[in-house]
Amino acid sequence: MICQQCGKKNDPDAVFCVQCSQPLLQSCPSCSTQNPVDARFCKKCRTEFDGVSAVSQANKLQDLRDSAPKGLQDKLRLAQTEIEGQRKPVTILFTDIVGSTSIAEKLDPEEWKEVVQGAHHRVSEAIYRYEGTIAQLLGDGVLAFFGAPLTYENDPERAVRAALDLQESIADYRRQLAGFVDGFHMRVGIHVGEVVVGQVGTDEHAEYLAIGDTVNVAARIESAAQPGEVLVSETCVRLIEHVFELGEIKEIKAKGKTKPVRATVVLSLKAEPGLARGIGGVRAPFVGREAEVAQLEQALLALCQGQGQVVALLGDAGIGKTRLLEQVRERTCGGEPQDKA
């Protein structure tokens, strides 16, 4: 399969180009069947592709991006120019409507369009709630990033929280569609890995994409998920297991991969999250920090009395900065949260 963007020859079962990450398939606007990007007619319903489908997808993507909160749009725009071409770890999230082809053939094309738009709206709400980026619409599926262009220490956790939220929202949407579309489900796949991020395309049309095998692995994980599931890779598990209840690790035979991909299902949030770093169940006391703790306590007491200050607490990751602040707050304020502390 030849990529129409860069000319790279890909394996017949490839979903994305291994060179530039461009989709190798296009979704039929009438029945949602996946066809090669250079196809002139849909292989299932004979709908003619005249370029309108690609333009329509681009317009839909821009509409979803425009629906993001204004503050988030500004942050994404600024961050996008700052990390152009960088190599970095990113959390990739894929969603897809289960059985979309069989659903679409029972509906009028305009009715199916309304159903898909409703699903996309719920997906985008969940992704933007945790400040992710919607990169592409792939027929009825969505490709999103967490960690590019906006980067947070807990991007994998944000991605999984977004996935659980969107599955809850889709469950509500399924109840609304009952009688019109029965058994409406989505599946989600998440993988963490290193990619190169930046604008890919031509002067006429460029998209902000992540280039690397991580995208392909995420797509394979998503396709292996059951209806209503959030399936995450073993790489992602190590970064989120302190926050979420997870199922057993299982092996997935992914097309194009020499070794099986290991993944598991996210069941729910933990009632009591564990430690992101360190050894579970071990709490070592602070030693030799009495003067610094006293300064923090005085600053927090002053804040409670309306006298604001700025305190910089520096230290390596995992050294205990957050735990120290929690202890100071408990001793000073009796455990009551202080919004500005």
Disulfide bonds with the S-S distance in Angstrom:
none
